[in-house]
Amino acid sequence: IALMLAAAFYYFAMQLRSGLAQDFGSAFQFAWLNDFVRRMWVDMVIVALFMIVSILLLEVIGVLAFCVGIFFVMPLAIMAQAHFLYQLYSIYLSRGGTPILGKTQYLQPSLAPAPPPFSPKPL
């Protein structure tokens, strides 16, 4: 069980890092992963326990609603996981963690001429 929890912690940290950096390769920076898991493991246990209990309860209610409710529960679970990952990252930064730098996006210059400034027509 402890090995499964450790694997889940590293999986969530890798998912968070690759998502915020917008780069799959950055998920394998193990120095950052070890630092994140070392600082956040207690909070990750609390989040995991809360998610297991609440999603399991909501899934049972969704199945009891003639299986239609499960279509509302699963997107809610995915959004809750993303929300908790961001909250964990915010707490990690407040505890002195290393921020994740995302890719810089470059804007392409437009080849079209600039539109003329707006000038209202007289009435």
Secondary structure, 3 states (H helix, E strand, C coil): CHHHHHHHHHHHHHHHHHHHHCCCHHHHCHHHHHHHHHHHHHHHHHHHHHHHHHHHHHHHHHHHCCCCCHHHHHHHHHHHHHHHHHHHHHHHHHCCCCCCCCCCCCCCCCCCCCCCCCCCCCC
